[in-house]
Amino acid sequence: MERLKLIALDSEDLAVISANCQDAVLKAGDIRFFPADRKLALTMNRFVWGKEAHSKLPERRQAVLHFSRVLSVKSTGISRTDGDQVLSLLAVTFAPGKPPSGTIDLVFSGNAAMRLEVECIEAQLADMAAAWQAKSRPEHSV
């Protein structure tokens, strides 16, 4: 399977990135905000949804989710001191403000979340390394 590389410039594009990041796992220490550059980057191990259609073995890939034009970042339930805190990304959503600005929410399991105030949507998701077999397939209770 080829490496995934996506760019989001509107809310529909961001929904595609969100779907491809669902159940990605990362450590709190793998989240980096660069205020002077107005950028936020998350290095994660994303679950490759849809892989089961081609193979019975679930797969994960290391990927980077990157946001540009970030004015501020707020978080809840994410430790600033425990870089080993494990987070599971559930969704990435956009709430419009005065066009083209708004907020991007990153929703994690365990009531953790990040809110990015952005000038506009400018996000990228790119696979970085080879794939490996996942130990299990994520499941959610309804």
C-alpha positions in Angstrom: 0.0 0.0 0.0 1.3 3.4 -0.9 1.9 6.1 1.7 -1.1 8.3 2.4 -0.6 12.1 1.8 -3.6 14.4 2.2 -4.1 18.2 2.3 -7.2 19.9 3.8 -8.2 23.4 2.9 -11.9 23.3 3.8 -14.1 21.4 6.2 -14.9 18.6 3.7 -11.2 17.9 3.2 -10.7 18.0 7.0 -13.4 15.4 7.4 -11.4 13.1 5.1 -8.3 13.6 7.2 -10.4 13.0 10.4 -11.6 9.6 9.0 -8.0 8.6 8.2 -6.9 9.6 11.7 -9.6 7.8 13.7 -8.1 5.6 16.4 -4.6 6.9 15.8 -2.5 6.6 19.0 0.2 9.0 20.1 2.0 10.2 23.2 1.4 13.7 24.7 5.1 14.4 24.1 4.6 13.8 20.4 2.5 17.0 20.1 4.5 20.1 19.2 3.3 23.7 19.0 5.5 26.3 17.3 3.8 29.6 18.2 6.3 31.8 16.3 5.6 29.8 13.2 1.9 29.3 14.0 2.1 25.5 13.5 1.1 22.4 15.4 2.3 18.9 14.6 1.3 15.6 16.0 3.3 12.4 15.3 1.1 9.4 15.6 0.6 5.7 14.7 -2.6 5.7 12.7 -4.8 2.7 12.2 -5.3 2.0 8.5 -9.1 1.7 8.1 -10.1 -0.2 5.0 -7.0 -2.4 5.0 -9.2 -5.3 6.0 -10.8 -5.3 2.6 -7.5 -6.3 1.1 -6.1 -8.3 4.0 -7.3 -9.9 7.2 -4.4 -8.4 9.1 -5.0 -4.9 10.7 -2.2 -2.4 10.0 -0.8 0.8 11.5 1.5 3.4 10.0 3.5 6.2 11.5 2.1 9.5 10.3 2.3 13.3 11.0 -0.7 15.5 11.2 0.3 19.1 10.7 -1.7 22.3 11.0 -0.6 25.8 9.8 -2.0 29.2 10.6 -2.7 28.3 14.2 -3.3 31.4 16.4 -3.7 29.6 19.7 -4.0 26.1 21.3 -6.0 25.1 24.3 -6.3 21.6 25.8 -8.0 19.6 28.4 -7.2 16.2 29.8 -3.7 16.3 28.1 -0.7 16.4 30.4 2.0 19.0 29.8 4.3 17.2 32.2 3.8 13.5 31.3 5.1 13.1 27.8 4.3 9.4 28.0 0.5 9.9 28.4 -1.1 7.8 25.6 -3.9 9.5 23.6 -6.3 8.0 21.1 -7.5 10.4 18.5 -11.2 9.9 17.7 -12.1 12.9 15.5 -10.9 16.2 14.0 -13.7 18.8 13.4 -14.0 22.4 12.3 -16.4 25.1 13.7 -16.5 28.2 11.5 -15.9 31.7 12.9 -15.7 34.8 10.8 -14.7 33.4 7.4 -12.2 31.9 6.8 -11.3 31.6 10.5 -12.6 29.2 13.0 -11.7 26.5 15.5 -10.4 23.0 14.9 -11.1 20.5 17.6 -9.1 17.3 18.1 -11.2 14.9 20.2 -9.4 12.1 22.1 -10.7 9.2 24.1 -10.9 9.7 27.9 -12.4 13.2 27.6 -9.2 14.8 26.4 -9.3 17.4 23.7 -7.4 20.2 21.9 -8.9 23.4 20.4 -6.9 25.2 17.8 -8.0 28.8 16.9 -7.0 29.1 13.2 -6.9 31.8 10.6 -8.2 29.2 8.1 -8.1 25.5 7.5 -4.7 24.4 6.4 -3.8 20.8 7.4 -1.7 18.0 6.1 -1.6 14.3 6.9 1.3 12.2 5.7 2.5 8.7 6.3 6.1 8.6 7.3 7.3 5.1 7.7 6.6 1.5 6.6 3.5 -0.2 7.9 3.4 -2.9 10.6 0.8 -5.4 11.7 -1.5 -4.0 14.4 -2.0 -6.1 17.5 -5.8 -5.5 17.4 -8.6 -3.7 15.6 -10.0 -0.7 17.5 -13.6 -1.2 18.7 -16.0 1.3 20.2 -19.0 0.6 22.4 -22.1 2.5 21.3 
